[in-house]
Amino acid sequence: MLAASSLRKLVSCVILDLDGTLINTDGIVNDVLRAYLGKYGKQWDGRVAQKIVGKTPVEAASTIVEGYGLACTVDEFILEITPLFSERWCNVKALPGADRVIKHFRSHGIPMALASNSPRTNMESKISYHQGWKESFSFIIGGDEVTMGKPSPEIFLEAAKMLNVEPSSCLVIEDSLPGITAGKSAGMEVVAVPSIPKQSHLYTSADEVINSLLDLQPEKWGLPPFQDWVEGTLPMQPWFIGGPVIKGFGRGSKVLGIPTANLSTEAYSDLLTEHPSGVYFGWAGLSDRGIYKMAMSIGWNPYFGNSEKTIEPWLLHQFTEDFYGEELRLAIVGYIRPEENFPSVESLIAKIHEDGRIANRALDLPLYSKYKDEPFLKTPLQRNGKI
């Protein structure tokens, strides 16, 4: 139970954005545009990708056509690129925590609306591949159904009208700056879930900024809390990675006294975009040594200012020697907390040890201990880290 001082404001309904908030469209957008522009001898640039986040289709298309000097009009570009996207929506994945959030609010009878700058037909096509989503929303409203898309507040005000509630009673969950601006301009409470890595400082106009939907606390807004946390951990559908242990920055043992068995991220670029930065835990299989409990960080380690997202497992066992180059297989079964920065190395070390204690205790529970027998942990890997 949150203290009264932690309660921000009572709301009665939730309005969710779609792309980048509930589903991971960024990967598909990048793949399609990279292939499309490659035909014209141009290279898709991540900086341009950031400029189109949260924009209407016409605005995004205009940015691309002008930015790359394409010999076509914006309308011609949209006409050519739209079918390429449409054939890929069947592969779009829900972002971690999205299905959980939707099911939670629906089970508690919290009215929900879906409001996106995307055209209505595109929205319905995307969510049709996720069981139970369409019927969970009382209303769906697309950017083609309003005069002006986000950052105009029109789409959110229209959603509130459909829900028959005052705008001040709505909680907006958004990933983009245009969406956050729209929500605040509509007089609503806004939770930001930034889709652009390491840019949370740009989202200060939101009422709260969280790392991912896994970290949403509905009770802060007077909504029913989640009841699925178990002894400080959130159970997850297990996912698996593996590969040879590589040398990291050397700071795990030298600076922190916590030796980590780093994995190369080269084969896991897609996986790293699917899973938010944070601290996870599970089981680690080490060739010729056995299976061990482990806690693991995914992210940029803000205290050290990493420029790249890393995977750093900490095997909860005292080893007498290094095992660089040995094959490590991981079964990740739960989540502990989001990535965060710390004021001192001492506070960082204390938090890591706390993570280790939480993981060590949780992995004794039958809920998690059963995964120690996963065949993946004992199966030799191919070169790409997969069976």
Buried (B, 14 or more C-beta within 10 A) or exposed (E): EEEEEEEBEEBBBBBBBBBBBBBBBBBBBBBBBBEBBEEEEBEBBEEBBEBBBBBBBBBBBBBBBEBBEBEEEBEEBBEEBBEBBEEBBEEBBBBBBBBBBBEBBBEEEBBBBBBBBBBBEBBBBBBEBBEEBEEBBBBBBBBBBBEEBBBBBBBBBBBBEBBEBEBBBBBBBBBBBBBBBBBBBBBBBBBBBBBBBBEBEBBEBBBBBBBBBBBBBBBBBBBEBBEEEEEBBBBBEBBBBBBBBBEBBEBBEEBBEBBBBBBEBEBBEEBBBBBBBBBBBBBBBBBEBEBBBBBBBBBBBBBBEBEEBBBBBBBBEEEEEEBEEEBBBBBBBBBBBBBBEBEEEEEBBEBBBBBBEBBBBBBEBEBBBEBBEBEBBEBEBEEEBEE
